[in-house]
Structure formats: C-alpha cells, structure tokens
C-alpha cells in the first residue's frame, strides 16, 4: 500500500539509523533468515505490496479481514526504538534490524526489552499515513561494509519463504514498477509463489497466491533415527524447539510375514532445543531386514504421512516436516 507513510519512513531511516544505508550487498550478515512473518503462527495475512520505501527494503502485509491485527516479532532481539506511537525497531544480536511500521506498540514493549520470536509487539493502526490496516515490515543491517546503499532484503528467508526478484515481461522499462521497472518481488516456498496485490496479473503468470500463512515450522533443524536390536530412537534438534509440542509418526512396511504397522507415540513438549523419542517401536525387539520411517512435526500429523517412505522432507514440505529412515 503506497501511502504518504513513505515520507515518514524516509525520516525514520535517517534519524534512527544514521550513517547506515542499504541496497544489494549484505556483506557481513551471514544469517539471512528471520524465523517467520510478523503475525501469529497459524494465521493467514495478505502480501499486499512488494519492495518499496525510501530505501527499497520494506514489504506490506495486510490483516486478514481489513481490521486491526496483532503484530508479532519475526525473530529475537532487543527493542532498539519505539517511536511516534507507530513504529517499533528491534535489533538482533548479529546487527540485523527488523522494523514494524503502522503499529501501535503494546505498553510492555519498551526500549531495551528482550524479545523472542512470536513476542506480541502491538496492533496495526491507522497511523503514520496508513489508510488501511497492515504492517510495513522492513529489514536493515548495520554491519554492511559499504555505507552507500549496501543492503537489500532480496534473498532473505521469512521462515521458509524466500524473497526473490523475478523478471516480468508485462512491466516494460519505464512503466513505474517500483523499485525496479520490469521486475516483481515474490516470496517462494517450494513450488508456491506469492505475489503482492489482489489481481496478480503478471506477465509470466508465475503467481499462485497472495495469501501467506505463518506456519509452525522448524528452524535450522537436524534429526537422526537410530535402530538397534532392542530400540528405535529419534532425536530432533532445532533452534526454535524449546517449549514446542513435538509430534511423531512411525511406520514400517510388511516383512517376513509381519504386516505393515504404525507405532503410536504421544507427543512430547521440548524443554530445550533438543528432544528424543525413545522406544518408538514399543516394548520388544525391532525387526531385522526392514526400514523404519518417521515423520516429525510441530503440529498434528495427517494420516499416512510416514507411509510415503521419505528419508528427508524438510525442503519439500516448506519446513513443516522432518523425515527419517533407518534399517537394522
């Protein structure tokens, strides 16, 4: 949504982060991922405008029904600035700033406060020149080498959605597409491509949606399934695992006269960033000469997922599942 708020953003960028500029390098920032989108997990918001703002680093996300919506932190950090009752800026430990404009801060969000992913920051508001409920979300890096326009969020991941630049033949040079004529700035998650706006009338017809769901996905995960004569154990690690409920589904095919079988297991609540499921096959010995398959999620798993017999599935499922296999 292009509103008169752009003038406000220009002023904020100059005042709040003096001497730091942005465009294309991200030279010293190694973690080019924030954990998700700036709304609650499970909710679906609209990708309403691609890169814009005085320094081309902001995206607009509209609330589901056009009314005020709660805004949440996309990552951890320290509240760096709360200003004009309409803007919140958080600084991550590595120097990445994530900013939220057109947002009325909660009273608990004060400068110096430590926040984590999915900390509630405030509520969208018709402030800062906004005429519709949305959050103008932007990224900024104070670690860049070249202080003359040396940062861009292109290539960043929002959870498992990546912001990319796609050429659009329907936007000829000089047509006014912002910030670069002839390109659209889309969010990709596997084969799903989200484009900004409501009609998505682009020359390449690559867009499949303008709706984005903030899924509960694993961040920087690893998993290992181990099978011995007596036990079938699965260990999962992820940087966002602590406090989450972890679900598992275990299955093996038929072998040596034994029918195919699912092994039910109750979910576990992770007390840290690693959790282990022990004895997934229940009491007794495992079977030799057969492969066991597991699927893990931070949400209840739909029926028969483990029967797909995948040895990995993190990328294919947009970070929703982890799949493993092990053979005795």
Order of alpha helices (4+ residues) and beta strands (2+ residues): alpha-beta-beta-beta-beta-beta-beta-beta-beta-beta-beta-beta-beta-beta-beta-beta-beta-beta-beta-beta-beta-beta-beta-beta-beta
